Every structure is written in structure tokens, then in C-alpha cells.
Amino acid sequence: MFIAYAVVAGALALVLTASATFTYARNEQITGSMTKLGVPDTWLPGLATAKAAGAAGLLLGLVVPFIGSAAAIGVVLYFLGAVITHVRARDYALAPAAVLTLAAGTALILRIASM
């Protein structure tokens, strides 16, 4: 189970790091999507930091199981919030957020199973 966690956590951390980087850089696609969803521009640094912290926590979870579990819970909650935000804005292009929610849930289950 640990190897499966390492693979899922590593892939998810890579995606979160890329997303955080694009958010910090105010990529036009990210800012346009956030504006469409009604997310204030002032929230972007905080959201990017949350994604970066989730990525770091998932990787640290390779060594410290509790941190990996906590990070996976945080990432699940972050992307559940993203799915809810899409639905509230009546924007049903929520597949990426839903897939990342499921990936984070999988990481959580695998981290717990491998302890």
C-alpha cells in the first residue's frame, strides 16, 4: 500500500505544485476561471499557498504518516470547496476539481492503509 500511496501522492503533489505556480503567477486561464466563479482576486495568493502546502504535506507524508493523512484531508476539503464553488456559480466544468478530490481521497485511504 505504501508504494501506491507514494505514486498517488507524488502525482497529486506534482499537479498541486503546478497549479500553485500558475496561480501565484496569475496565469490568465486561472484568473479568468476564478473571476467567472466569483472568487475575489485577493484570495489567489491564499489559495495558491494552500495548494503548495498540500503538495508539501503529501510528500512529507512519505516519511511522517500523520502529516500525509492531514495533508490529504486538507486537499480533499480544498477541492470539495472547489466543486461546491463551481456548482454555486452554475459552472459545470468541474471535472478537474472532482477528479482531484477523488485523487486526494485515494491518497488518504492509501496513507491510512499503509500505516
Disulfide bonds with the S-S distance in Angstrom:
none
